[in-house]
């Protein structure tokens, strides 16, 4: 094989530019005191890069992404880059600093996250979304969702736009905005256009390393359904600073999906972002709110469904955890008084989590007694608005409320506008 052919093959196999390969060959010749030919130096450089010049790239048995599982070694795969996420720094257990970045790689069977560590994150500087890359000698681990993710190690080579690959074999990158009804557990890197229906309280939490973080939940909707939008840490400030309000339309970019208690959650993690007033917002701006009649407690009868505004005047001594077919459930009871009557209200699962401002997982595990105790003191006398259905308790024979939605922070201006609207309709104005 002629020298220029050797250079071309090394460049193709390694993903390096030909000028860089020539520089390394020249450097290797100087290092060895000129005792080898340029061709010999090229073979040495190729070996150092893990390239066998006597076998072609086309002989590599690339695996389809759908067949990749956790725990594999020496994985060879080709795909098109769907998404690239920016590098971030982190603190190692020994106190040192590290860097990590990732991309989503896809072929005609599936997608997978590819993780780059340390200096390897610099490889992403030459890669852009839509490129085709070949990865050789990667290894896989199990991610937080139990799925495989591919890691770039010291022996791994990343080859950009390999010449022996037909680009038409790989789907073009399409940025598709998902409908809420399409969301499934474990979906990575999803874009969702949604309207903010409810904003709950900001909650602080403690990580395993003792540091604290913040999280806030929002109820969002489109024309196919509702979901929870979960913002973490820095993104929480968008709510606190009033940049995000109920009624706003948002676009979540590169979020990921979890399903808890049969409800989809869209998480905006370290790789995602929220876009305010996005293109296409007008589609959801007029999304109608469900019309629910405000009623006084004295008016309610079994089978009614209404909006109630009142104050919490009593709380249950404990949160009840019970068994369901598909796992554990939680219910917390309070007494609500609106000045006309009082009634017991039951908050189940995520609504109990929202009311108590404590993660369900901690409640079920029995790890939140002190937090719940403090929270119950805060709730007494608090004014709230709920949407609830009325049912008759089989044990007591009394009517009680089953809460379906909760507003812990009623907007006084909104209440004034509602009263003015009601007065205007009564007067026929």
GUZA-498989 format. One record per atom (N, C-alpha, C, CB): x, y, z; residue in one letter. Coordinates in pm, whole numbers, plus 50000, padded with zeros to 5 digits. Glycine has a CB too. Layout:
<atoms>
XYZA;...
</atoms>
This chain:
<atoms>
500864988150000X;500005000050000X;500895012550000X;499035000050124X;500625021649907X;501425033749896X;501215042950017X;501075041149767X;502205051850036X;502175060450155X;500895068850163X;503395069850155X;500525075250050X;499305083450052X;498075075050085X;499115090449918X;498045062650037X;496925053750067X;496905050250216X;497015040849982X;498115048250274X;498205045450417X;497645057250498X;499675042650458X;498055069350458X;497575081250528X;496045082250519X;498235094150470X;495535079950399X;494085080850379X;493335070550462X;493755078950234X;493865058350470X;493185048050547X;493225051050696X;493805034350519X;494385055650746X;494475059050888X;493505070350922X;495925063350925X;493425080250834X;492495091450858X;491065086550860X;492665102350750X;490715077850764X;489345072650758X;488995064450880X;489155064350632X;489945055950924X;489685047051037X;489675054451170X;490715035951040X;490495064751182X;490635071651312X;489735083651328X;492055076051330X;489265089151214X;488485101351221X;489335113851227X;487585100951341X;490665112251220X;491585123751220X;491695129451079X;492985119551273X;492025142251072X;492295148350942X;493615142750888X;492355164050954X;493735142250753X;494955136850693X;496185144850734X;494825136550542X;496045158150746X;497185166450789X;497655162450928X;496795181350788X;496705159151016X;497075155051152X;497775141551149X;495825154351242X;497315132451063X;497965119451052X;499395121251001X;497175109950958X;499595129550899X;500935132050846X;501845138150954X;500875141450724X;501275147151035X;502065153251142X;502535142651241X;501245164151216X;501625133251274X;502005122751369X;503045113351310X;500775114751412X;502925110451181X;503915101751116X;505285108551116X;503475098350969X;505335121451081X;506595128851083X;507205128951223X;506385143151034X;506365131251321X;506835131551460X;507385117951501X;505685135751555X;506725107051456X;507185093651490X;508535090751425X;506155083051447X;508725095451302X;510025093751235X;511135100851313X;509965099151090X;510855113351353X;511865120751430X;512145113951564X;511395135351453X;511075108951625X;511225102251755X;512145090051745X;509845098051810X;512065083251630X;512875071151611X;514185074051538X;512075060851533X;514515086751532X;515815090551477X;515955088151329X;516875083251547X;514855087751257X;514925085851112X;515325071851072X;515885095551053X;515195062151163X;515625048451134X;514585040451058X;515965041351262X;513365046151039X;512325039050965X;511805048050854X;511175034751059X;511235041750754X;510665049050640X;509365055550682X;510445039550519X;508875065150602X;507555071050631X;506455060450636X;507215081550526X;506565050250547X;505565039750549X;505595031950681X;505785030250431X;506835029150730X;506975022050857X;506425030250973X;508435018650883X;506715043450971X;506195052251076X;504665052551073X;506755066451061X;504115052050950X;502655051950937X;502065039551002X;502245052650789X;502725028050985X;502235015651048X;502295016651200X;503065003550999X;503365022951253X;503475024551398X;502345033451451X;504845030551436X;502115044651382X;501045053751422X;499695046451418X;501015066251332X;499485038651311X;498235031151300X;498055021651417X;498195023451168X;499115014551454X;499015005151567X;498715012451697X;500314997351582X;499325024151715X;499055031851837X;497585036351844X;499975044151844X;496995038451727X;495585042451721X;494645030451722X;495335050851596X;495235018251727X;494395006251729X;493845002551594X;493265008051825X;494545006651486X;494055004251350X;494894993251285X;494105017351265X;494184983351231X;494864972551158X;494824975951010X;494194958751186X;495974979550954X;496024983750815X;495824972350717X;497334990550787X;495814960150768X;495634948650679X;494194943750674X;496534937350722X;493274950950738X;491854947450731X;491074960050701X;491344940750863X;490064959050621X;489274970550580X;488164973650677X;488704968350444X;487744986350677X;486644990450764X;485364983250730X;486425005450755X;485204979650602X;483954973150561X;483784959450622X;483904972050411X;484894953550674X;484794940350735X;484304940950879X;486144933350730X;484204952950934X;483744954351071X;482274950151083X;483924968851121X;481954942251179X;480574937751200X;479894947451295X;480534923151256X;479314957851240X;478624967751322X;477324961751376X;478344980651240X;477034964651502X;475824959551565X;474704969651551X;476084956151713X;473474964951536X;472324973751534X;472044978751675X;471084966551474X;471594991151686X;471394997151818X;470354989551899X;470975011851804X;469324984151835X;468284976951910X;468834964451980X;467144972851816X;470004959551934X;470594947551993X;471634950552101X;471224939351886X;471864963252129X;472834966952232X;472194965952369X;473374981252207X;472864959152462X;472364957652599X;473464961952697X;471914942852627X;473104964752823X;474124968552922X;475144957352943X;473464972053056X;476394961252972X;477434951553005X;478244946452887X;476824940153073X;478034952052769X;478784947552651X;480144954352644X;477984950452522X;481134947252591X;482464952752570X;482764952852420X;483544944452648X;483644961852376X;484084962452237X;482924963252139X;484944950452205X;482064973252158X;480904975152072X;481274983651952X;479754981652151X;480944978751832X;481114986351707X;479724989851655X;481944978151600X;479475002551631X;478155006751588X;478275019051498X;477245009651709X;477335020351404X;477265032051317X;475885038051329X;477595028251169X;475815051351332X;474505057751340X;474595072451305X;473915056151479X;473425078551297X;473355092951271X;473135100251402X;472225096251169X;473825111351420X;473735119151543X;472395126751545X;474935129051556X;471545123251642X;470225129751652X;470295142451738X;469205119951712X;470985141651848X;471095153051940X;472485153552000X;470025152252051X;472965165552028X;474225167252099X;473965175852222X;475325173752007X;474445171352337X;474245178552461X;475545184852506X;473685169252570X;475495197052559X;476735204052597X;477445197252713X;476415218452634X;478755199252716X;479555193452824X;479235200552956X;481065194552792X;479355193153064X;479175199053197X;480275193853289X;477755195553256X;480635201953386X;481635197953484X;480965192053607X;482515209753522X;481685183053675X;481165177153798X;482335174753893X;480395163953770X;482005172354019X;483025169754121X;483075154754150X;482735177754251X;484245148754136X;484415134454164X;484395131854315X;485725129254102X;484305119154350X;484285115454492X;485575119354563X;484055100654507X;486705120354486X;487975124154547X;488165139254552X;489125117854472X;487125146754509X;487205161254513X;487705167654384X;488085165454624X;488215159454293X;488695164754166X;487555168254073X;489625154854099X;487875175853968X;486875180053870X;486895170853749X;487105194553828X;485715168153697X;485595160153576X;484675166953477X;485085146253608X;484625161553356X;483765167153252X;483075155753179X;484575176053153X;481805157853143X;481055147553071X;480135154452970X;480235138653169X;479955148152856X;478995152752757X;478425140352688X;479655162652652X;477385142252606X;476775130552543X;476055134652416X;475795123752639X;475675124552340X;474865126552221X;473905114852209X;475745127852093X;472865116752127X;471925106152096X;472235101251955X;470445111052109X;472515088151944X;472855081951817X;471705073051772X;474175073951827X;471355073751645X;470235065651597X;470555058551467X;469025074251580X;470005046351451X;470015039651322X;468565036451285X;470905026751325X;468355026851197X;466995023951154X;466245014851250X;467015017651018X;466865011751367X;466205002951463X;465895009651597X;467074990951488X;466735019051640X;466555024951774X;467525036551791X;466775014351885X;467515042351912X;468475052751948X;469155048852078X;467775066651963X;470315054952103X;471055052252226X;471845064652264X;472005039952209X;472015066752395X;472865077752443X;474315073252442X;472435082352586X;475185081852389X;476625079252386X;477295089452478X;477195080152239X;478085084652573X;478645093152678X;480155094852658X;478355087252817X;480605107352662X;482025110752647X;482525116552780X;482245121052529X;483715112252823X;484265116752951X;485585124052930X;484455104853045X;485885133453020X;487185139953023X;487585146252891X;488225130153064X;488795143252846X;489315149152722X;488555144452599X;490785145952707X;487885132952612X;487115127852498X;485955137052463X;486585113852528X;485545145752557X;484455155052525X;484855164652413X;484055163052650X;486185166352393X;486655175152285X;486325169552147X;488165177152297X;486095156352140X;485735150252011X;484415155551959X;485675134952024X;483545159752050X;482245164852010X;482325178351940X;481335165852130X;483465185151957X;483605198251894X;483595197351741X;484895204951940X;483975185651687X;484015183851542X;482755177051489X;485245175651503X;481885173051578X;480675165751538X;479465175051547X;480455153151627X;478585174051452X;477345182051457X;476145172851437X;477365193351350X;474985177551478X;473765169851462X;473525167251313X;472545177151526X;473215154851280X;473025150851141X;474195143151085X;472785162751057X;475385144151148X;476555136551102X;476365121651126X;477835141451173X;477045113651047X;477095099251070X;478455096151133X;476885091050937X;478455088251239X;479705084451304X;479755069251322X;479865091651440X;480975064151316X;481215050151353X;481945050151486X;482035042351242X;481485042051579X;482145040551709X;482705026451717X;481165043451828X;483985025551747X;484625012551760X;485145010651902X;485775011051658X;484944998651953X;485434994952086X;484835003452197X;486944995952090X;483555006752185X;482865012852298X;482435002152397X;481645020952250X;481955006452511X;481424996852609X;480115002352665X;482454994252725X;479274993752717X;477944998152760X;477734996452910X;476874990452685X;476895005452963X;476465004853102X;474955006353106X;477165015953188X;474385003853222X;472945005653241X;472675019653294X;472374994953339X;471755027053229X;471455040553275X;470415040153388X;470945049153159X;469955051853432X;469025052553545X;467685046253515X;468825066953586X;467345045153386X;466075039153347X;466205024353313X;465495046453230X;467395018553339X;467595004453311X;467925001353167X;466384996853350X;468125011953085X;468455010152945X;469975010752925X;467745020752858X;470415005852808X;471845006252777X;472255020152731X;472194995752669X;473445024352772X;474055036252716X;475495032752681X;473985048352816X;475975038552573X;477285035252519X;478315045352567X;477245034752365X;479435040352620X;480475049052673X;481725048652586X;480825045052818X;482395060152576X;483635061452500X;484795059552597X;483715075252427X;485585049052577X;486715046252666X;488045049952603X;486725031752705X;489135046152669X;490475049852622X;490815043052489X;491525046252727X;490235031252463X;490515023952339X;489495027052230X;490535009052366X;488495034852263X;487415037252167X;487835047252060X;486175042452239X;487435044651935X;487685053851825X;486345058751772X;488515046951713X;486275071451742X;485085077551685X;485445082551546X;484535089151774X;484825077051444X;485145080251305X;483995088451248X;485405067251220X;484295100351205X;483275109651156X;483025107451008X;483705124151181X;481735105850974X;481305103950835X;482185094050760X;481295117350762X;482235081350805X;483095071250741X;482725069350594X;482995057850815X;483735068450507X;483475068050362X;482785055450314X;484755069750288X;482855044350389X;482265031850344X;480795030450385X;483055020150399X;480225040950443X;478835040250492X;477925048250399X;478735045750637X;476795042250363X;475795048950280X;474875057050370X;474985038650195X;474925070350364X;474095078750453X;472605075950441X;474345093250424X;472165071350324X;470735069050305X;470225057250388X;470445066550159X;471135049350444X;470715038250530X;470295042950668X;471845028150543X;470535055850696X;470245060950830X;469225072350821X;471535065750900X;468185071850904X;467135082150898X;467695096050921X;466045079151000X;467185105650847X;467575119550870X;467075124051007X;467025128750758X;467775133751065X;467375139051194X;466105147251178X;468505147751255X;465105143851256X;463855151351254X;463545156051395X;462695142751197X;463315168951410X;462925174151541X;461395174151546X;463505188551566X;460845164651616X;459405163151622X;458895167651758X;458985148551594X;457915176351754X;457275180451879X;456235169851916X;456605194751866X;456415163852032X;455545153052076X;454275158452141X;456285144052173X;453175151452117X;451945154052190X;452025146952325X;450695149352109X;451345152352425X;451385146252558X;450865131852554X;450565154552658X;449865129252472X;449315115752463X;450325105752406X;448055115852377X;451375110652339X;452385101952280X;453515098552376X;452955108252157X;453565105152491X;454705103452581X;454675089752648X;454705114452688X;455845083452653X;455995070352716X;457175070552811X;456165059352610X;457115061652909X;458165060953011X;459525058352947X;457845050053113X;460525066152988X;461895064052941X;462265071352815X;462115049952921X;461325078752754X;461655086152632X;462755096352660X;460395093152574X;463865096252582X;464905106552600X;464755117652498X;466295100352589X;465245129352531X;465395140152435X;464115143052357X;466505136852339X;463035146152428X;461765149252363X;461485164352367X;460605141452429X;460825169052262X;460355182952257X;458835182752273X;460775189952122X;458315191352361X;456875191752388X;456415206252394X;456545184352520X;455335209352325X;454705222452331X;453515221352424X;454285227652189X;453445229852527X;452405228152628X;452015241452692X;452875218352736X;450845241452752X;450335253252822X;450345250652972X;448905256952774X;450785260553049X;450855259153195X;449465260953255X;451855269453256X;448985250453323X;447665250953385X;447745253653535X;446925237953359X;448815248853598X;448945250553742X;450415250353779X;448175239353819X;450795258853876X;452165259053927X;452115256154077X;452855272953900X;452875246054119X;452905242454260X;454095249054331X;452955227154277X;454245245854456X;455295252154537X;456685246754503X;455015249954685X;457675255154521X;459065250954508X;459435242454630X;460025263154495X;460135231454604X;460525222754715X;462035221154717X;459845208854704X;462625222054835X;464055219354851X;464245204854892X;464685228854957X;465385199054849X;465685185254886X;467185183954909X;465205175354776X;467555173254975X;468955170655006X;469445158754925X;469155168155158X;470565160654856X;471145149754777X;471935140354866X;472045155454665X;472355129054807X;473115119054883X;474435124654935X;473375106854796X;475015134554862X;476295140054906X;476145151355007X;477075144954786X;474885153955051X;474645164255151X;474315177955094X;475825165455238X;474525179954965X;474185192754904X;472665193754885X;474905194554768X;472185205954866X;470745207954851X;470415211954707X;470245218854950X;469215208554667X;468725212254536X;467295217154546X;468815200354439X;466745221554434X;465365226654434X;464615220754315X;465355242154428X;463315219254332X;462475213754227X;461085220054237X;462395198254238X;460435221754123X;459075226754122X;458295219154015X;459035242254095X;457035215854047X;456155208653957X;455115218053897X;455465197054029X;454855216353768X;453815223653699X;452875213653633X;454415233553595X;451595216753628X;450665208953547X;450565215853412X;449245207753617X;450835208353305X;450785213853170X;449825205653085X;452195214153105X;449375211552975X;448405204752891X;448585208652746X;446985207852937X;448125199852657X;447925203452517X;446555198152478X;449065197652423X;446285197152350X;444945192952309X;444735177952318X;444675197552169X;445745170552371X;445585155952385X;445585151252530X;446685148952311X;445985159752623X;445985155252762X;446815164252852X;446505141252770X;447025159252975X;447785166553077X;448995158653121X;446885169753198X;449975165953173X;451185159753226X;451765168853333X;452235156953114X;452765163853402X;453525172253495X;454825176353428X;453815164753630X;455185188853446X;456465194053399X;457315196553523X;456295207153313X;458485190453529X;459355191353647X;460595199353614X;459745177253698X;460765210453684X;461935219053665X;462875217453785X;461515234053648X;464175216953758X;465165214553862X;466125226353875X;465935201653834X;466515229053998X;467615238154031X;467545251553959X;468925231553999X;468485254653866X;468525267953805X;467215271453735X;469665268853707X;466565261453674X;465315264153601X;464185268353694X;464905251953523X;464295265153823X;463255268853920X;463105284053927X;463585263154060X;464195291253906X;464165305953916X;463215312153814X;465565311753897X;462945305253703X;462005310653605X;460595311853662X;461975301853480X;460275303053755X;458985303853824X;459045314553933X;458595290153886X;460115314454013X;460225323854124X;460295338354077X;461455320554207X;460905340553961X;461045354153909X;459855358453824X;462315355253827X;458855349753815X;457635353353742X;457765352553591X;457235366953779X;458815345953542X;458955344453397X;457975334053343X;460395340453361X;457625324353427X;456635314253390X;455425315953480X;457225299953403X;454255317453419X;453015319353493X;451945310053438X;452545334053487X;450915307753518X;449785299853471X;449175306553349X;448725297953583X;448905298753246X;448375303953121X;449425305953014X;447685316753146X;450725305553051X;451795307052952X;451935294452868X;453135310253023X;452435296152747X;452755284952659X;454265283252656X;452175287052515X;454735270952674X;456155267952678X;456505257152577X;456575263652819X;457775256852538X;458285245552463X;459425239352543X;458755249852322X;459275226752576X;460345219352642X;461235213352534X;459775208252738X;462525216152539X;463475211152441X;464425201352511X;464265222852375X;464545189452455X;465445179152507X;465115175252650X;466895184052500X;463825173752678X;463425168452807X;463455153252804X;462015173552846X;463165146952918X;463035132452922X;461785128953002X;464315125752985X;461265117052979X;459945113453030X;460035102253132X;459025109452916X;459295104053241X;459045093353337X;457535092153355X;459765096153475X;457065080253386X;455655078353415X;455535073853560X;454995067953318X;454845081853641X;454625078753783X;453135079253810X;455405088653876X;452635068953878X;451205068153909X;450365070153782X;450835078854015X;450835063853673X;450125064053544X;450015077953483X;448725058453562X;450825087453529X;450815100953473X;452195104253418X;450385111253579X;452275109253293X;453595112753239X;454175124953307X;453495115153088X;455465124553329X;456215135953381X;457285139753279X;456845132853520X;457335152553245X;458365157553154X;459415164553240X;457765167353046X;460615159153242X;461685164953324X;462615173253237X;462475153853397X;462925185153286X;463915193553219X;465205192053299X;463445208653209X;466035182853257X;467275180153328X;468405189053282X;467675165753312X;469625184553307X;470795192853278X;471005194853127X;472035186653339X;470425186153043X;470595187452899X;469435194552832X;470785173852837X;468345196952904X;467165202952844X;467055217752872X;465935195952893X;466045223852812X;465775237952838X;464305240852814X;466675247052749X;463855252252865X;462485256752846X;462515269552763X;461775259052983X;461725269952657X;461635281652571X;460315288752599X;461755277652421X;460395301452635X;459195309352663X;458665315252532X;459495320552765X;457335315852520X;456675321552402X;457245315752273X;456805336852401X;457235302452257X;457865296152141X;457055298052013X;458055281352167X;457685294851901X;456965294751774X;455845284251783X;457945291651655X;454675287851737X;453535278851745X;452725280251871X;453985264851732X;453105290051959X;452415291752086X;450935294952068X;453075302752166X;450605301551957X;449205305651935X;448285293551926X;449095314051808X;448835281851892X;448005269851880X;447405266152015X;448825258151824X;448185268152122X;447725264352256X;447265276152340X;448825257052329X;447545288252296X;447195300052376X;445715300452407X;447605312852303X;444885295752313X;443445295952334X;442895282552380X;442745300152207X;443805273752425X;443335260752476X;442345263052588X;444535252152525X;441095258652572X;440075261952672X;440285254752804X;438705258552619X;440065262152911X;440065256153044X;438765248453062X;440235266953154X;438855237453136X;437645229953165X;436735238453253X;437985216353234X;435485239953212X;434545248053287X;434005240253406X;433395252753196X;434415244753523X;433955238353647X;433295248953734X;435135231453723X;432095246253778X;431305255853854X;431825256853997X;429825251953854X;432015269254045X;432365271554185X;431115270054270X;433005285754206X;431185262054376X;430045259854464X;430465261254609X;429425246054440X;429495264054693X;429725264054837X;429495249954892X;428795274254908X;430175246955001X;430075233555056X;428645229655093X;430975232355178X;427865239455140X;426495236255182X;425625231755065X;425865248355249X;426055234954940X;425275231454822X;425555217354773X;425545241254711X;426665211554812X;427145199354749X;426345186954790X;428595197354781X;426175178054692X;425505165354713X;426345154354648X;424055165554655X;426135141954691X;426875130654635X;426725130454484X;426385117354696X;427855128754414X;427855128454268X;428225141754205X;426505124254219X;428175152654283X;428545165754229X;430055166554205X;428115177054326X;430415175354112X;431815178554086X;431905193654077X;432355171553955X;432775199754158X;432775214354167X;434135219554209X;431715219154263X;434285232754192X;435435239854245X;435045245754379X;435935250954146X;435915244154478X;435625249154613X;436805257354661X;435335237454712X;436495268954720X;437525277054783X;437255277154933X;437565291554725X;438255273555012X;438065273155156X;439395272655227X;437205261255196X;439345270755357X;440555270255440X;440675256455505X;440525281355549X;441905252055521X;442155239355590X;442075241855741X;443565233255550X;441125235355805X;440925237655949X;441335225756034X;439475240955977X;441605214455972X;442055202756048X;442805193455952X;440855195256116X;443745185856005X;444505176355923X;444555162955994X;445945181655895X;444695152255916X;444775138755973X;446055137056053X;444685128055862X;446025127956148X;447215125556229X;448345119256149X;446875116756346X;447995111256049X;449025104455972X;448605102855826X;449345090756033X;449575100355744X;449345097255604X;449155082155592X;450515102255513X;448135077955518X;447865063655506X;448475058255377X;446345060755511X;449275047755391X;449855040755277X;449125027455261X;451415038655295X;448655024555141X;447885012355120X;448365005254994X;446375015555110X;447924992654980X;448344984454866X;447404985954748X;448434969754907X;448004986754629X;447264986354504X;447764974454423X;447424999654425X;447044971154317X;447474960054232X;448844962854171X;446454957454122X;449094975454138X;450354978954071X;451334986154163X;450064987553950X;451174984354295X;452114990754387X;451424997254505X;452935001054315X;452105006554567X;451585013354685X;450825026054647X;452725016754781X;449825029354728X;449095041854713X;449165049754842X;447645039254674X;448875062754834X;448945071654949X;447685080254953X;450215080554943X;447145082555072X;446035091855088X;446225099955215X;444675084255091X;445915112955207X;446005121855322X;444715129855329X;447255131255314X;444115130455448X;442815136955466X;442965149955545X;441855127555538X;442195160055501X;442095172655575X;440625176455582X;442955183955507X;440325186255666X;438975191755672X;439015205955616X;438405191655818X;438125208755520X;438055221855456X;436765228855498X;438125220455301X;436895241655530X;435755249855572X;435685262155482X;435865253955723X;434495264955425X;434365276655338X;433425287255396X;433865272455200X;433095286055523X;432205295655587X;430745291755580X;432375309155524X;430395282155492X;429015277355486X;428895263455545X;428515277255341X;429985255855545X;429995242255599X;431445237555598X;429075232555515X;431675225655653X;432995219555642X;432845205155598X;433765220555776X;433895199955535X;433825186555479X;435225180655471X;433155186655338X;435295167455491X;436595160755480X;436965159555333X;436565146755549X;438255161755301X;438755160755164X;439925150955162X;439185174755110X;439885141855066X;440925131655053X;441855135154936X;440305117655033X;443145135654963X;444165138354862X;444945125554837X;445115150054907X;444875120354715X;445535107754683X;446825110054604X;444595098854603X;447795101554631X;449015100354552X;449695113854523X;448695093454421X;449725118054397X;450485130054363X;449885142554425X;450565131754213X;448575142554447X;447985154154513X;448375154454661X;446445154054499X;448535142754721X;449055142154858X;450505147054860X;448965127854915X;451275142954761X;452655147554749X;452715162754737X;453335141054628X;451835168454654X;451805182954634X;451385190254760X;450865186554520X;450335185354825X;449835191854946X;450875191455058X;448545185254993X;451525179955073X;452495178255182X;453885183255144X;452575163755222X;454105185755012X;455385190654964X;456535181155001X;455665204555021X;456245168154990X;457225157755020X;457115147054910X;456995151555164X;458235142154854X;458165131954749X;457425119354796X;459575128254703X;456605113854706X;455845101854739X;456755090454785X;455035097454619X;457915089054719X;458805078154753X;459225078654900X;460035078454663X;459445090654952X;459835092055092X;458655089255184X;460405106155119X;457465093355142X;456265090655222X;456045075655234X;455015097555161X;456105068655120X;455875054155120X;456935046855200X;455845048854976X;458175051755195X;459265045255268X;459255048555417X;460605049355208X;458365057655460X;458305061455601X;459465069955646X;458235049255685X;460045077655553X;461235085555584X;460945100455603X;462265083855475X;459655104255605X;459365118655600X;458505123455719X;458645121955471X;458525116155829X;457645119755941X;457865134055990X;457855110056056X;459135137956007X;459425151356059X;458985162155960X;460925152956091X;459265159955831X;458865169655728X;457335170855722X;459415165555590X;456655159655732X;455185159755727X;454625166955848X;454625145455719X;455215164555963X;454745171056085X;454855186256075X;455545166056206X;455995191056024X;456165205556007X;455185210955903X;457615208855965X;454995203255799X;454105207755692X;452655208855740X;454185198355573X;452235199755825X;450845200055875X;450585212955953X;450565187755963X;451585217556025X;451435230256098X;451285241856000X;452645232656191X;452025241355889X;451935252055789X;450575252055719X;453055250455685X;449975240255705X;448715239155629X;447515244155708X;448485224755589X;447545243055839X;446395247155919X;446085261955898X;446635244256068X;444875264855856X;444445278555831X;444745283455691X;445075287655929X;445415275255612X;445795279555477X;444595279255383X;446935270655421X;444465289755301X;443375290555205X;443805283755075X;442965305355180X;442925275355020X;443235268154897X;441985267654808X;443745253954927X;442235264354682X;441145261554588X;441335247354538X;441115271954469X;440265239454539X;440345225754490X;439235223154388X;440245215754607X;439475213454303X;438415207554222X;438215193554277X;438785207354067X;436985190054310X;436735177354377X;435385171554338X;436815178954528X;435295158454350X;434025151354335X;433525147554473X;434185138754244X;432205147254487X;431605143954616X;431155129454615X;430405153354645X;431535122054718X;431105108154731X;430635105754874X;432245098354694X;429895095154893X;429435091355026X;430375080855082X;427965086155023X;430935083455198X;431835073955262X;431035061955313X;432605080755379X;431385050055267X;430635037955303X;430705034955452X;431165026055226X;431795039055515X;431975035855656X;431235045755746X;433465035855691X;431365058955718X;430745069055804X;429345073155757X;431615081255811X;429065070555628X;427785074755574X;427735089655543X;426685071355669X;428845096655563X;428885111055538X;429495113855400X;429705118355649X;429155125555347X;429715129555220X;431115135355240X;428795139855151X;432005132555146X;433365137555152X;433845140955012X;434305127155218X;434945148155006X;435495152854879X;436685144254837X;435915167754889X;436705140554710X;437875134054652X;438515144354559X;437495120654574X;439685149154595X;440315160454526X;440935155954395X;441375167054616X;440685163754289X;441205160854156X;442235171254111X;440075160254055X;442165183254165X;443125193754131X;443255203054251X;442675201654004X;444375209854259X;444685217554379X;445445230154341X;445495209254479X;445005241454397X;445715254154384X;446035258954525X;444875264954305X;447305257954561X;447725261754696X;447935276754713X;448985254554732X;447975283854600X;448245298154606X;447225305854522X;449685301154557X;445995306854570X;444965313954493X;445385328354465X;443625313854569X;445185332554341X;445555345954298X;444435355654333X;445855346254146X;444655365254423X;443595374754461X;443035382354340X;444125384654563X;443915386254247X;443445393354128X;442505384654046X;444615398054042X;442875371854035X;442035362653961X;440675360954025X;442715349253949X;440665360954157X;439385359654228X;438515371954206X;439615357454378X;439135383754209X;438385396054186X;437785396054045X;439285408454206X;438595391953947X;438115391453809X;436975381453795X;439245387653714X;437065370253866X;435985360253860X;434685365853918X;436395347453936X;434795372754032X;433605378454096X;432985389354009X;433955384254235X;433845397553946X;433315407953858X;432605401853738X;434445417253810X;433175391053686X;432565384253572X;431215378553611X;433475373053518X;431135372553731X;429875366853777X;428835377853797X;430095358953909X;429265389053856X;428325400153880X;427815405753749X;428995411453962X;428715406453652X;428315411853521X;427295402753454X;429545413553431X;427485389653465X;426545380353402X;425175380853472X;427125365953404X;425185382753604X;423925383353679X;423145395853642X;424175382953831X;423875406953621X;423235419553587X;422915420553439X;424115431153628X;423355410253363X;423035410253220X;423895419753142X;421605413653198X;425055423853198X;425925433453129X;426825426753029X;426755441153228X;
</atoms>
